[in-house]
Amino acid sequence: MSKEYEEDKVVKAIVLTLESSKKPMNTVEIQKVLEEIDCPDIPPLLLNRLRLRGVIKGKLDIKQKAWLWWIE
């Protein structure tokens, strides 16, 4: 399978996970979900790229010392 197809599958999994979540999720929580599928990229880098493209929202939470991700 091509890398683009694999990335599309991972992006869809991320979006569905965040849509079904009642609250923002941190990077570690999302990585646990992605362990179930083959992720062709490093999840934190992929999450940041999706944030920069406007697909998802994200911000650094100082209290948790982690990035939080969500969809509006």
N, C-alpha and C positions, 0 to 999 in steps of 0.2 A: 504494500500500500504506500501511496505517496505521503510525504510529510504534510502536505496541505490537507489531505483527507484526515489524517490522524489529528492534526491541530484543530480542524473543524469539529471533530468528535469531542475533543477535550473542551473546546470553547462552549459547545452545546451543553456538556456536562456541568461546567462551571455556572453557566447562566441558569440552568434548571435548578441547580443546588441553591444558588443565591435567591432565586425567585421563590423557592419553597421554604426558605428560612424566614423565621419570624423576626430575626434580628441580624445585624451585621456579623459576618464570620471572619475570624482571623485566618492568616495564611496557613497555619498548622492544621486548622480544621478543614480547610479546602484541600490541602495536600493529602489528608487521610482519605477523602472522597476520591481523589485522583489516583490513589494507589490501586484502586480496583480496575482502572483502565490504563492502557499504555499511554503515557504522556511523553511526547517526543521532545519536550522542552523542559527547562527548569521552571517549575510552577511559579515562584515569585517573579521571575522575569516575564512570564506569560501574563500573569495578573496585572503587572504594571503596564505592559503593552496594551492590554484591553482597557485599562483605565485611561491611558493616553488617547486611545481611539474613541473613547466615550461609550464603550459597551457596558462597562461597570463603573461604579464609583469606589473610591478608596481614600483612606487617610490614615496617617500614623497616629495611633493612640498612645500617648505618653504613659498613662496609667498602666496599660497592659504591656507596654513596650513591644507592640506588634502592629502590623498594618491590619486595618479592618476593611472589609469589602462588602458591598451591597449593590442592589439594583433599585433604581427609583421608578 
